[in-house]
Amino acid sequence: MKHRSTVPVPVAAVRAGFSAATSYRIEHDPRPLSLRKAPRDRRRPDPLAEVFDAEVVPMLEAAPGLRPVAVLEEVARAAIPSWAQACVGRSSGASASGERCMGQSGR
């Protein structure tokens, strides 16, 4: 915005090729947007934090070629209550006995 020293903000913006709103934003804080915002922290706790070191790491050390789906199924088998185990891995939304699984709409 070299023109800003001699003309008003909206005119300088048009001459520079961007909107007046952008020129006001640049005038307020000339740093790029990528440098303005601090990285965001996690908003909720990691659901696998308590089982990762205890279960996942030993599984991967014992079998490095283990697929992620197998690791997730094994963690789910150990952590999910018995009533919900029938729903793990089923995409239809129904358990083996025909009951609806929690959190699945069955669409």
N, C-alpha and C positions, 0 to 999 in steps of 0.2 A: 504494500500500500504506500508506494512512494508519493502518490497524489494527495495523501491525507494532509500533508503539511500545507497545502495551498487551497484545497477545496473541502467542502463538508463531507461527512462520512458517507452518506448515500451516493453522492457523485463519485467519490473515490472508489467505492465498491463496484459501481457499474463499470468504471474505467478499468478496474482490475479484473473484472469478469466474474464476480460473485455477488451474492445478495447483500442487502444492507444489514440484515440480521447477522450474517456471518461477519461482516466487517465490524459491527459493534462488539461481537463476541471476541474477535481477534484483538480489538483495541482494549477490551477489558482485561484479557489475559492472553498474551501472544504465544504461549507455549502450545505445542500440538496436543490434541486430545489424549493421545496415548501416554503423554507424560503427566497429565493432570490427575488422573484417577489412580488411587492406590489400589493394589490388588485386593480383591474381596476375600474375606475369611470364609470358612465353612459356615453355613447357616444352621446346620443341624449336625449332631454327632454322627460319626462314621458307624454304620450299622454292623460292620464286620470287624471293628477294632478289637473287641474282646476275644474273638476266635481266630483272628488272622495269625498271630504269632504261635498260638497254642496248637492249631490244627492245620491251617493252610500251608505254612512254611515247612513243617515236617513232611507233609504229603508231597510237596514240590521237590524237596530235597531227595526223597526216596524215589520218586519217579518224575524226572524233569520234563518228560514229554507228555505229561498228563494234560488233557484238554480242559479248558476253563469250565465247560459244562459239567464234566465229571467232578471237578472240585466243588462247584456250587451245589450239585446234588448231594455230595457227601456231607457238606456243611449243613445243608438243609435237613438232611436225614438225622443228623445229630442234634440240631437246634430246634426243629419244629416239633410241636406236640403231636402225639399219635393220631389225633382226630384230623389233623391237617395233612398228614403224610400222603393220604390218598389223592390229594389235589396237586401235589408237586409234580410238575412235568406234564400235566394234562391241559391241553389247549381248549377243550370243549367246555370247560366250566363245570363239569359234573364229576363226582367221585366215582369209584368203581361200583358203589352201591346205588348210584343214580342220584345222590344228594347234590345240591348246589354247593360249590366251594365258595368260601368267603372271598370277597373282592373281585369276583369274576362275574360278568354280566351274561355270558353265554351267547353273545352275538356272533 
